[in-house]
Amino acid sequence: MFYRRWLMHYLKRPVVTSFPGRSDPDAPARGPLDVTANALFRQSLTLRQLDGGSCNGCEAEIQLLASPVYDLSRFGFAVSPSPRHADLLLVTGVITEAMVPVIRTAYDAMPEPRLVVAVGACATEGGGVFHGLPGVVGRLDAIVPVAARIPGCPPSPNDLLAGLLAAVGRPAPTAVAR
Amino acid sequence: MAERVTVGRREPHATDALFDTLGKMAHDGTALLHAYVGAQGLTLVAAPAGPGAPEELVLGPGPFARPTRTGHQLFWGVEHALPAAVWHHAGRRHPVRGRGLHLMPLGPVRGDVSESLAYQLVVLGDEIHQVRLRAGYKRRHVVEAMAGAEVSSALAVAERVTGTSPVAHALAFSLAVEHALGLAVPAADQQARLVLAELERVTSHVGDLALLAASTGTVAAAAEWLRLKETLLRFQAALTGHRYLRGVVGPGGHRRPLSGALSALPALVAAVRQQVDGVAGALEATNSYLDRLHGAGRLPEYADGAVYWTGFVGKSAGLRRDTRWDAPYADYGALTSDLAPVAVNQPDAYGRAWVRVGEVRQSLTLLSRVMEAGPPAAASSRPPARCGAGVGLGRVEAPRGRLCYRVEVRGEHLVAASITTPSQLNWPAVPLALEQRNILQDFPIIDASFSLAVSALDL
């Protein structure tokens, strides 16, 4: 039965957001991203998310990247279930002691060249409100080299897309009129 | 059908004896709860019962609670909070014996986008025979962060226990502080609390349904649910300035007023209802979706009465427990009198999805009722000065079930806090549901049908 609904959608206007969302009410202007631009990935990019002790907020927003509104795949990005197939590791959350060996293992499993992006206030600001608690390491760049930091608690999918494109040294597409 | 094979040398598990006891006592819920609590080394704190409310219980650390920083706690098959070095070098390799049995480790990096949690699946071919969860990877010491902190900073921590349900956590925390200090809340803020809590429930359930549809391969439905979720999140951002409604609810009154976008709520509710009816109705007629859900991850009968399943896990097992009815808070007492909690006696993946669709519809009804009665005044009240000291309890129905906060407050500071999250109560159901002759291909569906938060389990 769903195929009928599916086909009906082809008659409608697409819902993909204009990028980076000049007409998007939900894209507050943020400061410049802390990014080491990397021009290694021009055609496609495979992401792997790794939760280093998050509140699930960043994960919820990363999941929304696959929604038709943001549609990650139109930039050639895809999400991988394994770090072995990933070019880019998205690390979220305060970094807990228990996750340090996991992050290192996942990073070592990634093929070269590889990038790590810290996502969210916890990963970029040393644990956020959890700074200094037992078991909270807070610093991601002490474990793996960090190529970019995407702030926000949680960062909106627009911020994530802008940060990801900056991390791979690609210009942000100009806004498309809807 | 293959004969059920037992694991050759299974490690003695602290919960095995407990399960036996619970199976025998399945008719007496209170005794079972005490057994569960005793096994965890916790004590029961009796809360003052509201008018007509049944006895309410919340778990707090008891005198025999094991140290949680370096030791480990066992409950219901969930091995909890092991120190990093111990689990990583020794914990992952359990001896598995038995002809044809394999141990399949999964996690903590698993799935497409997921939280850190390790599963250990003992499988015979495709059939899952035993499941253990290994949690404790992402323990942030939330309770320790709250103890000794100022109320405002403890509230900021509470909102980050589970990032997708900050209203429920802030509300439970606020109710507990108000209970401890005897603070009164203006009527307008009470109404607005209900609006925020129900919006959060709708958003959370729609997101869960999207993941469930995606796990069954119904990508078109998943896309529609996700688009609906994004619509709701944008409305929430316009209403409060935060996509997940953070920073509004606080002890004694709102910290920030709601914006004028509130006047658009009735139109949004109508649009969401139409969309939910359309997608849920189409899914009800999609066999490839229904076939995967019916019978998948069915909770065994002996567990139904034995365990305090809460939220949609409990409601799908026929337990009509809902804090909004049992111990009304905010404005629920007046609005829910002619409604009943959505419940069905079908404790499988389909039942859990069905309950959530029903709850979304019910929440939309509640929202339109509030707006018909007159929208809550947008003005924010100045929170009253917090003075005095006391112990308070706050109970709310979070999107995933009952959430309890117990706080000890002295003036502006929190002396101690303890939290019981719905995910803590419901995670033990996941291994139980998986072990019921499900196959590996059903694993993502069953996992998605529970959609529990690991961040609220590890705390």
Interface residues (C-beta under 8 A of the other chain):
Chain A: M1 F2 Y3 R4 R5 W6 H9 V15 P25 D26 R48 Q49 L50 D51 G52 G53 S54 C55 N56 G57 C58 E59 A60 E61 I62 Q63 L64 A66 S67 P68 V69 Y70 V79 S80 P81 S82 P83 G93 V94 T96 E97 A98 M99 V100 P101 V102 A106 G128 V129 F130 L133 P134 G135 V136 C153 P154 S156 P157
Chain B: R69 L82 P83 A84 W87 H88 P108 V109 R110 G111 D112 V113 S114 E115 S116 G136 Y137 K138 R139 R140 H141 V142 E144 A145 S153 A156 V157 R160 V161 T162 G163 T164 G207 A210 L211 T218 A220 A221 A223 E224 L226 R227 K229 E230 L233 R234 A237 A238 R243 Y244 R246 G278 V279 A282 L283 A285 T286 Y289 A453 V454 S455 D458
